Amino acid sequence: MRTTELTWFKSSYSGTQGDDCVEVAVTKSAIRVRDSKDVTLPSFAVGREEWTRFVRYASHG
């Protein structure tokens, strides 16, 4: 699946001023991450387990 065919979601922590914007797209095998300020840049994939660990870590501040 090409990244243009994915459904991207903007992070709820992204600012409203257009700064620090991150978008994610969920696939069967991974979570795709990209910079929403320039969607032409390459995205990267993170495994579901690794993503879960990252979110858990990030939620603890």
C-alpha positions in Angstrom: 0.0 0.0 0.0 1.4 3.4 -0.9 1.4 6.1 1.7 -0.9 8.3 -0.4 -3.6 5.6 -0.1 -3.5 5.6 3.8 -5.8 7.4 6.1 -3.6 9.8 8.1 -4.5 11.2 11.6 -3.0 14.3 13.0 -1.6 14.0 16.6 -3.9 15.5 19.2 -0.8 17.1 20.7 0.1 19.0 17.5 -0.2 22.7 17.8 -2.9 24.8 16.0 -0.2 27.2 14.7 1.2 24.6 12.2 4.2 23.7 14.3 5.3 20.3 15.6 2.8 18.4 13.5 2.9 14.6 13.4 0.5 12.3 11.5 0.1 8.6 11.9 -1.6 6.0 9.7 -2.4 2.5 11.0 -1.8 -0.6 8.8 -2.1 -4.3 9.5 1.6 -4.6 10.2 2.8 -1.2 11.4 2.1 2.4 12.3 3.3 4.9 9.7 4.5 8.3 10.9 5.1 11.4 8.9 5.6 15.2 9.2 2.3 16.8 8.3 4.1 20.1 7.5 5.7 18.4 4.5 3.9 15.2 3.4 6.3 14.8 0.5 9.0 13.8 2.9 9.4 10.1 3.5 7.3 8.5 6.3 8.7 5.7 8.5 7.1 2.6 9.9 7.1 1.4 13.5 5.9 -2.0 14.6 2.7 -2.2 16.6 4.5 -3.4 19.8 7.1 -0.7 19.5 4.4 1.9 18.9 2.5 0.7 22.0 5.7 1.0 24.1 6.4 4.5 22.7 2.9 5.8 23.5 3.0 4.3 27.0 6.3 5.9 27.6 5.3 9.3 26.1 2.1 9.4 28.2 4.1 9.3 31.4 5.7 12.7 30.5 
